[in-house]
């Protein structure tokens, strides 16, 4: 069972009452067409026994459960070049539920504010001589869902344990933790609410959404009523643990095909984590689709961003200075590339081996062009004009 099958079976009923945004419509079409004749492909034939197979192209959409493995491996290969030989800390900045309605209306604006507030908070604490007094190296990764696909907006921060001072020294945390979360929480809240208040001014991005003064004051009171959640997870021991974490969490989609259990004429069943173990949750098909589509990112939005020493503008120079301060050499790009190439060759060799005769290899023998259908089955979704 796959997400594409859910869309094909229950999509017509859902789309009869919904008009999708252009971003959601694009994701829908990509998932339904992925690895089907709609996208074309090629025929492969075993050079020993003559057995053939059809290989269809992937959609490569970042929301597609079938297309993240190759993207993940390519992304991880680049990240290995940037890791420093220090412990890494994992912090989570979460938005309160009072903001969920605004997230639904203006997701791009709120996500940008979340990135900005979390990055500014970490940068400020890193630069404070009381803690480290230098520039951090950290990445922020946006997650917007819970296991049941309900909205739960947070950024995960992966922070190298220490900072590069203006004098070119590497300063490590001395207390066994990076920063106290009780101190981070009010600063993060203050920076976000300040950005929210500024964005509701005349001509600003939230001027229309937060125009009502009474509603704004009520929301502001809600936001100040409780401490915001900044959670510190168990520190990651070093680069290898960081790569393992990145591989598990960074390029995930809201739900994987492996979690889907079954569907019938009206419902979809899928696994969710529970205490203890796992349980199966059943939702009406329309509600399941609606929840999944909530997590489609705005077009062109970057959900993984890098800051401080990892900021793209001067990353190579800053990382070189950090390694010099730590007295460690830069990773050998040739060796890393050779290992990655070897693993990819092994994977391709396994895929090319014929499972029928065990001796031959599949080789391309014909091209299957994409099907130019006016409305491919299950993809006739409507976007706003």
C-alpha positions in Angstrom: 0.0 0.0 0.0 1.3 3.5 -0.9 0.3 7.1 -0.5 -0.2 7.2 -4.3 -2.8 4.5 -4.0 -4.7 6.4 -1.4 -4.7 9.5 -3.7 -5.9 7.4 -6.6 -8.7 5.7 -4.7 -10.0 8.5 -2.6 -8.8 11.5 -4.6 -11.8 12.0 -6.8 -14.2 12.3 -3.8 -11.8 14.6 -2.0 -11.1 16.9 -4.9 -14.8 17.2 -5.7 -15.0 19.5 -2.7 -11.5 21.0 -2.6 -9.5 23.4 -4.6 -5.8 22.8 -4.0 -3.1 25.5 -4.0 -0.7 25.3 -6.9 2.0 23.9 -4.6 -0.3 21.2 -3.3 -1.6 20.4 -6.8 2.0 19.9 -8.0 2.8 17.6 -5.1 -0.4 15.6 -5.7 0.4 15.1 -9.4 4.0 14.1 -8.7 3.1 11.5 -6.1 0.4 9.9 -8.2 2.6 9.8 -11.3 5.8 8.6 -9.6 7.2 5.4 -11.0 4.4 5.0 -13.4 4.1 5.0 -17.2 3.0 8.7 -16.9 6.6 9.7 -16.4 8.1 7.3 -18.8 11.1 5.1 -18.3 13.0 2.3 -20.0 13.0 -1.4 -20.6 15.8 -3.5 -19.3 16.8 -7.0 -20.5 19.0 -9.6 -18.8 22.0 -10.2 -21.0 22.0 -13.9 -20.0 18.5 -15.2 -19.8 16.6 -12.5 -21.7 14.1 -11.7 -19.0 12.8 -8.1 -19.2 11.6 -5.5 -16.7 10.1 -2.1 -17.0 11.7 0.7 -15.0 9.7 3.9 -14.6 11.1 7.3 -13.7 10.7 8.8 -10.2 9.0 12.2 -9.6 11.9 13.4 -7.3 9.4 15.5 -5.4 10.6 16.2 -1.8 7.2 15.3 -0.4 7.1 11.9 -2.1 7.7 8.9 0.2 9.3 6.9 -2.7 11.9 9.5 -3.7 13.9 10.5 -0.7 16.5 7.7 -0.5 18.8 8.9 -3.3 18.3 12.6 -2.2 19.2 11.7 1.3 22.5 9.9 0.3 23.6 12.8 -1.9 22.9 15.3 0.9 24.6 13.2 3.6 27.8 12.9 1.4 28.0 16.7 1.4 27.4 17.0 5.2 30.2 14.6 6.0 32.6 17.1 4.6 31.4 19.8 7.0 31.3 17.9 10.4 33.7 18.9 13.1 35.3 16.3 15.5 33.4 17.5 18.5 30.2 16.4 20.3 27.0 17.7 18.8 24.0 19.1 20.7 20.4 18.6 19.6 17.8 21.3 20.5 14.2 21.6 19.5 12.3 24.9 19.2 8.5 24.4 19.2 5.7 26.9 18.4 2.7 26.8 20.7 -0.6 25.5 19.4 -2.1 29.0 19.7 -0.3 29.8 16.4 -1.6 26.8 14.4 -4.5 28.7 12.8 -2.1 31.4 11.7 0.3 28.7 10.3 -2.6 27.4 8.3 -3.3 30.8 6.8 0.3 32.0 6.2 2.7 29.1 6.5 5.6 30.7 4.7 5.6 33.8 6.9 5.4 31.8 10.1 8.0 29.3 9.1 10.4 32.1 8.2 9.8 33.8 11.6 10.5 30.5 13.3 13.8 30.0 11.6 14.7 33.6 12.3 13.9 33.5 16.0 15.6 30.2 16.6 18.7 31.2 14.7 18.9 34.6 16.4 18.5 33.0 19.8 21.3 30.5 19.3 23.6 33.1 17.7 23.1 35.5 20.6 23.8 32.8 23.2 26.8 31.6 21.3 28.3 35.1 21.1 27.7 35.8 24.8 31.1 35.4 26.7 29.2 33.9 29.6 28.6 30.8 27.5 31.0 30.6 24.6 31.8 34.0 23.2 32.1 33.0 19.6 30.4 31.9 16.4 28.5 28.6 16.4 28.2 26.0 13.6 24.6 24.8 13.4 21.8 23.6 11.1 18.1 24.1 11.5 15.6 21.5 10.2 11.9 22.2 10.0 9.3 19.6 11.1 5.6 20.3 10.9 3.9 17.0 11.9 3.1 14.6 14.7 2.8 10.8 14.1 -1.0 11.2 13.5 -0.2 13.9 10.9 -1.7 16.7 13.2 0.1 20.0 13.0 3.2 20.3 15.3 5.6 23.0 14.1 9.2 23.0 15.3 12.7 23.4 14.2 15.4 20.9 15.2 18.8 22.5 15.8 22.0 20.4 15.4 24.8 22.4 17.0 28.5 21.7 17.1 29.8 21.6 20.7 31.7 24.9 20.9 32.3 28.1 19.1 35.1 29.9 17.1 36.1 33.1 19.0 37.1 36.3 17.2 40.7 35.5 18.2 40.6 32.2 16.2 40.3 29.9 19.3 37.8 27.1 19.7 35.9 27.3 22.9 34.1 24.2 24.2 31.2 24.2 26.7 32.4 23.6 30.2 29.1 22.6 31.9 28.3 19.4 30.1 25.5 21.1 28.2 25.4 23.8 25.5 23.0 26.4 26.9 20.3 26.2 29.7 16.9 25.6 28.0 15.2 27.7 30.7 17.2 30.6 29.6 16.7 29.9 25.8 12.9 29.7 26.1 12.0 33.3 27.0 14.5 34.7 24.6 13.1 32.6 21.7 9.6 33.6 22.6 10.4 37.3 22.8 12.2 37.3 19.4 9.3 35.5 17.7 6.6 37.7 19.2 8.6 40.8 18.3 8.8 39.6 14.7 5.0 38.8 14.7 4.2 42.2 16.0 6.3 43.9 13.4 4.8 41.9 10.6 1.3 43.1 11.4 2.1 46.7 10.7 0.7 48.7 7.7 1.8 47.0 4.5 3.5 44.2 6.3 3.1 40.5 5.6 0.5 39.8 8.4 -1.3 43.1 8.2 -4.5 41.5 7.0 -4.3 38.3 9.1 -3.8 40.2 12.4 -5.6 43.4 11.6 -8.2 43.0 14.3 -6.7 44.6 17.5 -8.8 42.6 19.9 -7.8 39.3 18.3 -4.2 40.3 18.2 -4.2 41.2 21.9 -5.9 37.9 22.8 -3.4 36.0 20.8 -0.5 37.9 22.3 -1.8 37.2 25.8 -2.0 33.5 24.9 1.5 33.5 23.6 2.9 35.1 26.8 0.8 32.9 29.1 3.2 30.0 29.1 6.9 29.3 28.6 7.6 28.1 25.1 9.1 24.7 24.6 12.9 24.6 23.9 13.9 21.0 24.4 17.4 19.7 24.7 17.8 16.1 23.6 20.6 13.8 24.5 23.9 15.1 23.0 25.2 13.3 19.9 28.7 11.9 20.6 30.5 12.8 17.4 30.4 13.0 13.6 29.3 9.4 13.1 26.3 9.8 15.4 25.5 13.1 13.7 25.4 11.4 10.2 23.2 8.6 11.6 20.8 11.2 13.0 20.8 13.2 9.8 20.1 10.1 7.8 17.1 9.2 9.9 15.4 12.6 10.3 16.4 15.3 7.9 14.8 14.3 4.6 11.7 12.7 6.0 8.2 13.2 4.6 5.1 13.5 6.8 4.3 9.7 6.4 6.2 6.9 4.8 4.6 4.1 2.8 5.8 1.6 5.4 3.5 3.1 8.0 0.4 2.7 5.9 -1.6 -0.5 6.9 -4.8 -0.7 4.9 -7.7 1.3 3.4 -11.3 0.6 2.5 -14.1 2.6 0.9 -14.1 5.3 3.5 -11.1 5.1 5.8 -7.3 4.8 5.9 -5.4 3.0 8.6 -1.7 3.7 9.5 0.8 3.0 12.3 1.7 5.6 14.9 4.2 5.5 17.8 2.6 4.9 21.2 3.7 4.0 24.7 4.6 1.3 24.6 5.3 0.2 21.1 3.0 1.2 18.2 -0.7 1.3 17.5 -2.9 1.6 14.4 -4.9 4.8 13.9 -7.9 4.9 11.6 -9.0 8.2 9.9 -11.7 9.0 7.4 -9.9 9.1 4.0 -10.7 12.8 3.4 -9.3 13.7 6.9 -6.2 11.6 6.2 -5.5 13.4 2.9 -6.3 16.8 4.4 -3.8 16.2 7.2 -1.1 15.1 4.8 -1.5 18.1 2.6 -1.1 20.5 5.6 2.5 19.6 5.6 3.2 20.5 1.9 5.8 23.3 2.1 5.4 26.5 0.2 6.9 26.4 -3.2 10.7 26.9 -3.1 10.8 27.0 0.7 14.1 25.6 2.2 13.3 23.4 5.2 17.0 22.7 6.0 19.2 25.8 6.6 22.8 26.3 7.9 24.1 29.2 10.0 27.2 30.6 11.7 30.3 28.7 10.5 28.1 26.7 8.1 26.5 29.7 6.5 27.0 29.3 2.7 28.6 32.7 2.2 31.9 31.9 3.9 31.6 28.2 4.9 34.9 26.9 3.5 36.9 29.7 5.1 35.2 29.5 8.5 35.3 25.7 8.7 39.0 25.8 7.8 39.6 28.2 10.7 37.6 26.0 13.1 39.7 22.9 12.1 42.9 24.9 12.5 41.7 25.9 16.0 40.9 22.3 16.8 44.3 21.1 15.3 42.6 18.6 13.0 43.1 18.3 9.2 40.3 18.8 6.7 38.6 15.6 5.5 40.2 14.1 2.5 37.7 14.9 -0.3 39.2 12.3 -2.6 38.9 9.5 0.0 35.3 10.5 0.9 34.3 10.7 -2.7 35.9 7.3 -3.4 34.0 5.6 -0.6 30.7 7.2 -1.8 31.3 6.1 -5.3 32.1 2.6 -4.2 28.9 2.3 -2.2 26.9 3.6 -5.1 28.6 1.2 -7.5 27.8 -1.7 -5.1 24.1 -0.6 -5.0 23.9 -0.3 -8.7 25.5 -3.7 -9.2 23.0 -5.3 -6.9 20.1 -3.6 -8.7 21.5 -4.7 -12.1 21.9 -8.4 -11.1 19.2 -10.6 -12.6 17.3 -12.4 -9.8 15.9 -15.0 -12.2 19.1 -16.6 -13.5 21.5 -15.1 -10.9 24.3 -14.8 -13.5 23.2 -12.1 -16.0 22.9 -8.3 -15.7 20.0 -6.1 -16.7 21.0 -3.6 -19.5 18.7 -0.9 -21.0 17.2 -2.0 -24.4 14.4 0.4 -25.1 13.1 3.8 -24.0 9.5 4.4 -22.8 8.5 8.0 -23.4 6.3 9.8 -20.9 2.5 9.5 -21.5 1.2 12.9 -22.6 -2.3 12.5 -21.3 -4.5 15.6 -20.9 -5.6 14.4 -17.5 -3.5 11.4 -16.2 -5.6 9.2 -14.0 -5.9 10.5 -10.5 -4.0 13.8 -11.2 -6.7 16.1 -12.4 -6.3 18.4 -9.4 -7.2 22.1 -9.5 -5.0 24.9 -8.3 -6.0 28.5 -7.7 -5.9 30.8 -10.8 
